Amino acid sequence: MASHSRDPHLRGTRFSVSRVACTLALASAASVTLFGEPAQAERPAPQEVRTRVEVLYRQAERATEQYDGAKEQADAARAAVADLQDEVARKTARLNVARDAVGSLAAAQYRAGSVAPSLQLALSTTPGTYLQRAATLDRLGSRAAEALDRLRAERQDIADTRARADGRLTALRTAQDRLAARRHAVQAALSRARRLLDRLTAAQRAAVEASDGGQDPAAAATADAGPSASRFAARPALDTVAAPSARAAQAIAFAYRAIGLPYVWGATGPGSYDCSGLTQAAWRAAGVALPRTTYAQINAGTRIPRSRLQPGDLVFFYSGISHVGLYIGNGEMIHAPHPGAAVRVAPISGMPFAGATRPG
């Protein structure tokens, strides 16, 4: 009669299969909730993707401005460290000269004063010879004392300079750590945005990327429409912009020449820009130095209410002052919108207005 006992090997196999099936089910469930992005190949609604991508772009832009600020601090600290190291080298060279001078004086004093003064007087053939030698010793002693004072001062100066260099090195390391954290935040947000966009059709993705990332209800990505359906304004003729000053005209002309260049986070030109990099470069071309970041640029100049905007003014958006454009009149600006988009003309009504300033 055949045995009805279960083969232990079969029991183990069935148990392993069951565990694998359970593990796969859990992994599938986890992948559905990871980052809020379904693992299925289903195509989400383009408007939903646009909304989520815009949130990610805003996160990336805030992190980009923080990155720009940290990079500026790191660059300044790096330059200061280099200057201080050069200064230490120069002062060390002077210290070596002072040390050699002290050594020479000490040798001369030893040669001239190896015999006690009383014995020198006794051995001297004339008092005049002794007095001359004593005066020489006095001068050597005075010069040696001065050289020693200089040597001590040079050493203290070098110690102080090295302490300042150490402080700058600490600041540089802090800025570099902050820079790495901001870079990671930007890259993480942009990576998630790319994953979302990859689930759209090519036409839908182009429409989302062609938008300005604002909150205009007339969204560009509500259908399988190409970039031509986007809402950003057509490029007007430059001579139609009535700039209030020669400098404003120069800044606007620079921004016009940048239209069509790609947005790249952290970029300051000449082949690509982020939003504050573009406005900084435009006004630099007009002879006006602006800070690097949006939250610093809004305080660089005269604050202007929206009702008094003139071409050349800087217009800022979002509560965190994370985006900036260059106003050109008629409710429009030139700005670098977000990754995947080019510098363009767009209405200022498409994003939450946060303030304006007039450089110069």
C-alpha positions as CSV (number, residue, x, y, z in Angstrom):
1,M,0.0,0.0,0.0
2,A,1.4,3.4,-0.9
3,S,2.3,5.6,1.9
4,H,0.3,8.8,2.4
5,S,3.1,10.6,4.2
6,R,4.2,13.9,2.6
7,D,7.7,14.0,1.1
8,P,9.6,16.5,3.2
9,H,11.4,17.8,0.0
10,L,8.0,18.5,-1.6
11,R,6.8,20.2,1.5
12,G,9.9,22.5,1.4
13,T,9.3,23.2,-2.3
14,R,5.7,24.2,-1.8
15,F,6.7,26.4,1.1
16,S,9.4,28.1,-0.9
17,V,7.0,28.8,-3.8
18,S,4.5,30.2,-1.4
19,R,7.1,32.5,0.1
20,V,8.3,33.7,-3.3
21,A,4.7,34.4,-4.3
22,C,4.1,36.3,-1.1
23,T,7.3,38.3,-1.6
24,L,6.5,39.2,-5.1
25,A,3.0,40.4,-4.1
26,L,4.5,42.6,-1.4
27,A,7.1,44.0,-3.8
28,S,4.4,44.8,-6.2
29,A,2.3,46.5,-3.6
30,A,5.4,48.5,-2.5
31,S,6.2,49.5,-6.0
32,V,2.7,50.9,-6.4
33,T,3.1,53.3,-3.5
34,L,6.8,54.2,-3.9
35,F,7.0,58.0,-4.6
36,G,3.3,57.8,-5.3
37,E,4.0,56.4,-8.8
38,P,2.2,53.3,-9.9
39,A,4.3,50.5,-11.2
40,Q,1.8,49.5,-13.8
41,A,2.3,50.7,-17.4
42,E,-1.0,52.6,-17.3
43,R,-0.9,56.1,-18.7
44,P,-1.9,58.7,-16.1
45,A,-4.0,61.7,-17.1
46,P,-1.7,64.4,-18.6
47,Q,-3.1,67.1,-16.4
48,E,-2.4,65.0,-13.3
49,V,1.2,64.5,-14.5
50,R,1.6,68.2,-15.3
51,T,0.4,69.1,-11.7
52,R,2.8,66.6,-10.1
53,V,5.7,67.6,-12.4
54,E,5.2,71.3,-11.6
55,V,5.4,70.5,-7.9
56,L,8.6,68.7,-8.5
57,Y,10.0,71.5,-10.6
58,R,9.2,74.0,-7.9
59,Q,11.0,71.8,-5.4
60,A,14.0,71.5,-7.7
61,E,14.0,75.3,-8.4
62,R,14.0,76.1,-4.6
63,A,16.9,73.6,-4.2
64,T,18.6,75.1,-7.2
65,E,18.5,78.6,-5.7
66,Q,19.9,77.2,-2.5
67,Y,22.5,75.4,-4.5
68,D,23.4,78.6,-6.3
69,G,23.8,80.4,-2.9
70,A,25.9,77.6,-1.5
71,K,28.1,77.5,-4.6
72,E,28.6,81.3,-4.3
73,Q,29.7,80.9,-0.7
74,A,32.0,77.9,-1.6
75,D,33.6,79.8,-4.5
76,A,34.2,82.9,-2.2
77,A,35.7,80.7,0.6
78,R,37.9,78.8,-1.9
79,A,39.2,82.1,-3.3
80,A,39.8,83.5,0.2
81,V,41.7,80.3,1.2
82,A,43.9,80.6,-1.9
83,D,44.6,84.3,-1.1
84,L,45.5,83.5,2.5
85,Q,47.8,80.6,1.5
86,D,49.6,83.0,-0.9
87,E,49.8,85.5,1.9
88,V,51.3,82.9,4.3
89,A,53.9,82.0,1.6
90,R,54.9,85.7,1.2
91,K,55.1,86.2,4.9
92,T,57.1,83.1,5.4
93,A,59.7,84.4,2.9
94,R,59.9,87.6,4.9
95,L,60.3,85.6,8.1
96,N,63.2,83.7,6.5
97,V,64.9,87.0,5.6
98,A,64.4,88.3,9.2
99,R,65.8,85.1,10.6
100,D,68.9,85.3,8.4
101,A,69.4,89.0,9.5
102,V,69.3,88.0,13.2
103,G,71.8,85.2,12.5
104,S,74.2,87.6,10.8
105,L,74.0,90.1,13.6
106,A,74.5,87.4,16.2
107,A,77.6,86.2,14.4
108,A,79.0,89.8,14.0
109,Q,78.3,90.5,17.7
110,Y,80.1,87.3,18.7
111,R,83.1,88.2,16.6
112,A,83.2,91.7,18.0
113,G,82.4,91.1,21.6
114,S,83.9,87.7,22.6
115,V,86.1,89.5,25.2
116,A,84.6,91.1,28.3
117,P,84.4,94.9,28.1
118,S,86.6,95.4,31.2
119,L,89.3,93.2,29.7
120,Q,89.0,94.9,26.3
121,L,89.7,98.3,28.1
122,A,92.7,96.8,29.8
123,L,94.1,95.4,26.6
124,S,93.3,98.4,24.5
125,T,96.3,100.5,23.5
126,T,94.2,103.7,23.7
127,P,90.9,104.6,25.3
128,G,89.7,105.9,21.9
129,T,90.0,102.4,20.3
130,Y,88.0,100.9,23.1
131,L,85.2,103.5,22.9
132,Q,85.0,103.0,19.1
133,R,84.6,99.2,19.7
134,A,82.0,99.7,22.4
135,A,80.0,102.0,20.1
136,T,80.1,99.3,17.5
137,L,78.9,96.7,20.0
138,D,76.0,99.0,21.1
139,R,74.9,99.5,17.5
140,L,75.1,95.7,16.9
141,G,73.0,95.1,20.0
142,S,70.4,97.7,19.0
143,R,70.2,96.3,15.5
144,A,69.9,92.7,16.8
145,A,67.1,93.8,19.2
146,E,65.2,95.4,16.3
147,A,65.7,92.3,14.1
148,L,64.4,90.1,16.9
149,D,61.4,92.3,17.3
150,R,60.7,92.0,13.6
151,L,61.2,88.3,13.7
152,R,58.7,87.9,16.5
153,A,56.2,90.2,14.7
154,E,56.6,88.2,11.5
155,R,56.0,84.9,13.3
156,Q,52.8,86.2,15.0
157,D,51.5,87.6,11.7
158,I,52.0,84.2,10.1
159,A,50.2,82.5,13.0
160,D,47.3,85.0,12.7
161,T,47.1,84.5,8.9
162,R,47.1,80.7,9.2
163,A,44.3,80.9,11.8
164,R,42.3,82.9,9.3
165,A,43.0,80.4,6.6
166,D,41.9,77.6,8.9
167,G,38.6,79.4,9.5
168,R,38.1,79.9,5.8
169,L,38.8,76.2,5.2
170,T,36.2,75.3,7.8
171,A,33.7,77.6,6.0
172,L,34.6,76.0,2.7
173,R,34.0,72.5,3.9
174,T,30.6,73.6,5.4
175,A,29.7,75.2,2.1
176,Q,30.8,72.1,0.1
177,D,28.7,69.9,2.3
178,R,25.7,72.2,1.8
179,L,26.4,72.2,-1.9
180,A,26.3,68.4,-2.1
181,A,23.0,68.3,-0.2
182,R,21.4,70.8,-2.5
183,R,22.7,69.1,-5.6
184,H,21.2,65.8,-4.3
185,A,17.8,67.5,-3.7
186,V,17.8,69.0,-7.2
187,Q,18.7,65.7,-8.9
188,A,16.2,63.7,-6.8
189,A,13.3,66.0,-7.7
190,L,14.3,66.1,-11.4
191,S,14.7,62.3,-11.5
192,R,11.2,61.8,-10.2
193,A,9.8,64.4,-12.7
194,R,11.5,62.5,-15.6
195,R,10.0,59.2,-14.4
196,L,6.5,60.8,-14.5
197,L,7.1,62.4,-17.9
198,D,8.3,59.1,-19.3
199,R,4.8,57.6,-18.8
200,L,3.2,60.1,-21.2
201,T,3.1,60.0,-25.0
202,A,5.8,62.0,-26.7
203,A,3.3,64.7,-27.7
204,Q,1.9,64.9,-24.1
205,R,5.4,65.1,-22.7
206,A,6.4,67.8,-25.1
207,A,3.3,69.8,-24.2
208,V,4.1,69.6,-20.4
209,E,7.7,70.6,-21.0
210,A,6.6,73.5,-23.2
211,S,4.5,74.9,-20.4
212,D,5.8,77.6,-18.1
213,G,5.1,75.6,-14.9
214,G,2.5,78.1,-13.7
215,Q,-1.1,77.7,-12.5
216,D,-3.0,78.9,-15.6
217,P,-6.1,76.7,-15.9
218,A,-5.7,76.7,-19.7
219,A,-3.1,73.9,-19.4
220,A,-1.1,72.9,-22.4
221,A,-1.1,69.2,-21.6
222,T,-4.7,68.3,-21.4
223,A,-4.6,66.4,-24.7
224,D,-2.2,64.9,-27.2
225,A,-1.1,68.3,-28.3
226,G,2.4,69.3,-29.4
227,P,4.4,72.2,-28.0
228,S,2.6,74.6,-30.3
229,A,-0.4,74.3,-28.0
230,S,1.5,75.7,-25.1
231,R,0.5,79.0,-23.6
232,F,3.8,81.0,-23.6
233,A,3.7,84.2,-25.6
234,A,5.1,84.6,-29.1
235,R,8.3,86.6,-29.3
236,P,7.5,90.3,-29.9
237,A,9.8,92.6,-31.8
238,L,12.5,94.0,-29.6
239,D,11.9,97.6,-30.9
240,T,8.4,97.5,-29.5
241,V,9.7,97.4,-25.9
242,A,9.9,100.9,-24.4
243,A,12.7,100.6,-21.9
244,P,12.8,103.4,-19.4
245,S,16.6,103.7,-19.4
246,A,19.7,102.8,-21.5
247,R,20.7,100.2,-18.9
248,A,17.3,98.6,-18.9
249,A,17.4,98.4,-22.7
250,Q,20.8,96.7,-22.6
251,A,19.5,94.1,-20.1
252,I,16.4,93.4,-22.2
253,A,18.4,93.1,-25.4
254,F,20.7,90.6,-23.7
255,A,17.7,88.5,-22.5
256,Y,16.2,88.6,-26.0
257,R,19.4,87.1,-27.4
258,A,19.1,84.3,-24.9
259,I,15.6,83.3,-26.0
260,G,15.8,79.7,-27.2
261,L,18.7,78.7,-25.0
262,P,18.0,75.8,-22.6
263,Y,17.3,75.9,-18.9
264,V,20.0,74.1,-17.0
265,W,19.9,74.3,-13.2
266,G,22.9,76.2,-11.7
267,A,23.9,77.6,-15.1
268,T,24.9,81.2,-15.7
269,G,25.6,81.2,-19.4
270,P,26.6,81.7,-22.0
271,G,25.0,78.6,-23.5
272,S,22.4,77.9,-20.9
273,Y,20.8,79.5,-17.8
274,D,18.7,78.9,-14.8
275,C,16.2,81.7,-13.9
276,S,18.4,83.8,-11.6
277,G,21.5,83.1,-13.8
278,L,19.7,84.7,-16.7
279,T,18.6,87.9,-14.9
280,Q,22.0,88.2,-13.3
281,A,23.7,87.9,-16.7
282,A,21.3,90.3,-18.4
283,W,21.9,93.1,-15.9
284,R,25.6,92.4,-15.8
285,A,25.6,93.2,-19.5
286,A,24.1,96.5,-18.6
287,G,26.9,97.2,-16.0
288,V,24.9,96.3,-12.9
289,A,26.1,93.6,-10.6
290,L,23.2,91.5,-9.1
291,P,23.5,88.7,-6.5
292,R,23.3,85.2,-7.7
293,T,20.1,84.0,-6.1
294,T,16.4,85.0,-6.4
295,Y,16.1,85.6,-2.6
296,A,19.0,88.0,-2.8
297,Q,18.1,89.6,-6.1
298,I,14.7,90.8,-4.8
299,N,16.5,93.0,-2.3
300,A,19.0,94.3,-4.8
301,G,17.4,97.6,-6.0
302,T,14.2,99.5,-5.5
303,R,11.1,97.4,-4.6
304,I,8.3,98.1,-7.1
305,P,4.6,97.4,-6.8
306,R,3.0,95.4,-9.6
307,S,1.1,98.4,-10.7
308,R,4.3,100.4,-11.5
309,L,6.2,97.7,-13.4
310,Q,8.5,99.0,-16.2
311,P,10.5,97.0,-18.8
312,G,13.8,95.8,-17.2
313,D,12.3,95.3,-13.7
314,L,12.8,91.9,-12.1
315,V,9.6,90.0,-11.3
316,F,9.5,87.3,-8.6
317,F,7.2,84.4,-8.0
318,Y,6.1,81.9,-5.3
319,S,6.1,82.5,-1.6
320,G,9.7,81.3,-1.3
321,I,10.9,83.8,-3.9
322,S,12.1,80.8,-6.0
323,H,11.6,82.1,-9.5
324,V,12.5,85.3,-11.3
325,G,12.0,86.8,-14.8
326,L,12.8,90.0,-16.6
327,Y,9.8,92.2,-17.3
328,I,9.4,93.5,-20.8
329,G,6.0,95.3,-20.6
330,N,2.4,94.4,-21.5
331,G,2.3,91.8,-18.7
332,E,5.1,89.7,-20.2
333,M,8.5,88.7,-19.2
334,I,11.6,86.8,-20.4
335,H,12.5,83.9,-18.2
336,A,14.1,80.5,-18.0
337,P,11.2,78.3,-16.9
338,H,12.4,74.8,-15.9
339,P,14.4,71.8,-17.1
340,G,13.3,70.7,-20.5
341,A,12.2,74.2,-21.5
342,A,14.0,77.0,-23.3
343,V,14.3,80.7,-22.3
344,R,11.2,82.3,-23.6
345,V,8.6,85.1,-23.4
346,A,5.7,84.4,-21.1
347,P,2.9,86.2,-19.2
348,I,3.6,87.1,-15.6
349,S,0.0,86.1,-14.7
350,G,0.8,82.4,-15.0
351,M,2.6,82.1,-11.6
352,P,1.9,83.4,-8.1
353,F,3.4,87.0,-8.1
354,A,5.6,87.6,-5.1
355,G,7.2,91.0,-5.8
356,A,9.4,93.1,-8.1
357,T,12.5,95.2,-7.9
358,R,14.2,97.7,-10.2
359,P,18.0,97.2,-10.4
360,G,20.4,100.0,-11.0
